[in-house]
Amino acid sequence: MEVRIRLQKVGKNAKKRYNYRIVAMAGMSARQSRNLEILGHYDPAKQPAVVVFNREKLDKWLKRGARMTDTVRSLVKKHPK
């Protein structure tokens, strides 16, 4: 099973201000389907944007062979913790 680390849209559509979770999901599953594990969250509505993720969990999934999407990869590069 291919695992992807990607964004999952959460929250209400209040003036197009979505929040996102950074999650590990099966590769071909739909965006709103069940995730394997929540790794963090991303709030682009705040200034500056808030990115919080658990580095230990992220590294654990990467060691298992999970691949990050381009968006998540850029968020992790911009906010190393």
Secondary structure by P-SEA (a helix, b strand, c coil): cbbbbbbbbbccccccbbbbbbccccccccccccccccccccccccccbbbbbcaaaaaaaaaacccccaaaaaaaaaccc
